[in-house]
Amino acid sequence: MRIITFGTFDMFHIGHLNILERAKAKGHHLTVGVSADALNFSKKQRYPICPEQDRMRIIKSLSCVDEVFREDSLELKGEYIQQYKADCLVMGDDWVGRFDHFKELCKVEYLERTPGISTTALIEVVRSTTDTHS
């Protein structure tokens, strides 16, 4: 089964690795769409800490990942699913229900996130530490 997932993967952490390894375990081929810097800005009104080329290189280097591409638009997810011939879309459970409309194209599964870790929380810790030491 061919699996596809999407993410920003900024400040790569154990939660990212856990979900990618669990996604790969669902099939024989894992394709990962990494959000473009501009896409991330349009979603969150901030650019990622790490540039898209670095984030893509990190994801591509993982043994559980077979293929990586830049995700330029949220509206193209269905086209990406078809282009990469995905049998299953896997996302974190913070997105439950948000991608169910793709069930006409492939199976959709939501995996539990690693408790207690998020990129946003890590960024806030770094910012607060930096602010106190300025």
VMD Tcl script that draws the C-alpha trace (Angstrom):
set ca {
  {0.00 0.00 0.00}
  {1.26 3.49 -0.90}
  {0.96 6.00 1.96}
  {1.00 9.79 1.72}
  {1.22 12.36 4.48}
  {1.79 16.09 4.74}
  {3.40 18.44 7.22}
  {5.62 21.42 7.84}
  {8.18 19.44 9.87}
  {9.78 22.59 11.26}
  {12.32 22.07 14.06}
  {12.24 18.30 13.50}
  {11.48 16.40 16.72}
  {10.61 12.91 18.00}
  {6.89 13.45 17.35}
  {7.64 13.93 13.66}
  {9.75 10.79 13.55}
  {7.12 8.76 15.42}
  {4.29 9.67 13.06}
  {6.41 9.11 9.93}
  {7.57 5.68 11.12}
  {4.01 4.71 12.04}
  {2.73 5.97 8.67}
  {5.36 3.89 6.83}
  {4.36 0.80 8.85}
  {0.90 1.07 7.22}
  {2.33 0.29 3.77}
  {5.39 -0.34 1.64}
  {5.96 3.20 0.26}
  {5.77 6.53 2.11}
  {5.50 9.82 0.24}
  {5.75 13.02 2.27}
  {4.56 16.45 1.20}
  {6.53 19.15 3.01}
  {4.75 22.51 3.24}
  {6.43 25.28 1.25}
  {7.56 28.32 3.23}
  {4.92 30.47 1.51}
  {2.18 27.93 2.28}
  {3.17 27.87 5.93}
  {3.06 31.69 6.03}
  {-0.43 31.70 4.50}
  {-1.63 29.21 7.18}
  {0.13 30.57 10.27}
  {1.22 34.14 9.40}
  {4.82 33.18 10.12}
  {7.56 31.50 8.16}
  {9.07 28.26 9.46}
  {12.30 28.52 11.46}
  {14.00 26.13 9.00}
  {13.73 26.87 5.26}
  {11.79 24.44 3.05}
  {14.88 23.03 1.32}
  {16.42 22.11 4.70}
  {13.16 20.60 5.95}
  {12.79 18.57 2.74}
  {16.38 17.34 3.01}
  {15.86 16.23 6.62}
  {12.67 14.31 5.73}
  {14.28 12.77 2.62}
  {17.19 11.46 4.72}
  {14.93 9.31 6.91}
  {14.99 5.58 6.17}
  {11.20 5.35 6.55}
  {10.58 7.93 3.80}
  {10.65 6.89 0.15}
  {9.71 10.11 -1.63}
  {9.45 13.82 -0.75}
  {7.86 16.73 -2.57}
  {7.07 20.36 -1.81}
  {3.41 21.03 -1.01}
  {2.58 24.40 -2.52}
  {-1.17 24.53 -1.90}
  {-3.67 23.03 0.54}
  {-6.22 23.01 -2.29}
  {-4.06 20.56 -4.27}
  {-4.05 17.73 -1.68}
  {-6.46 15.66 -3.78}
  {-4.26 16.11 -6.85}
  {-1.16 15.17 -4.84}
  {-2.94 12.01 -3.61}
  {-3.68 11.04 -7.22}
  {-0.30 12.14 -8.63}
  {1.62 10.01 -6.11}
  {-0.87 7.11 -6.45}
  {-1.58 7.00 -2.71}
  {-3.78 4.24 -1.35}
  {-3.96 5.86 2.09}
  {-3.64 9.39 3.48}
  {-2.24 9.43 7.02}
  {-2.42 12.54 9.23}
  {-2.08 13.33 12.92}
  {-5.18 13.09 15.07}
  {-5.24 16.87 15.53}
  {-6.74 16.83 12.01}
  {-9.51 14.26 12.69}
  {-12.35 14.70 10.22}
  {-10.66 17.49 8.26}
  {-9.57 15.17 5.43}
  {-12.52 12.75 5.35}
  {-13.62 14.18 1.99}
  {-10.58 12.45 0.45}
  {-12.07 9.04 1.29}
  {-13.41 8.99 -2.27}
  {-9.78 8.95 -3.49}
  {-8.11 6.74 -0.87}
  {-8.31 5.42 2.66}
  {-7.87 8.15 5.32}
  {-6.34 7.42 8.73}
  {-5.54 9.68 11.66}
  {-2.72 8.64 13.97}
  {-2.35 9.70 17.58}
  {0.28 12.38 18.05}
  {3.16 11.98 20.50}
  {1.87 13.42 23.79}
  {3.52 16.53 25.18}
  {5.46 17.64 22.11}
  {4.74 20.12 19.35}
  {6.79 22.44 17.19}
  {4.78 25.45 18.36}
  {5.50 24.60 22.01}
  {9.22 24.16 21.24}
  {9.34 27.53 19.49}
  {7.68 29.19 22.51}
  {10.21 27.59 24.89}
  {13.10 28.84 22.73}
  {11.57 32.33 22.50}
  {10.98 32.59 26.25}
  {14.52 31.39 26.98}
  {15.94 33.88 24.47}
  {13.82 36.74 25.89}
  {15.06 36.08 29.44}
  {18.68 36.05 28.31}
  {18.50 39.22 26.19}
}
mol new
graphics top color blue
foreach p $ca { graphics top sphere $p radius 0.5 }
foreach p [lrange $ca 0 end-1] q [lrange $ca 1 end] { graphics top cylinder $p $q radius 0.2 }
display resetview
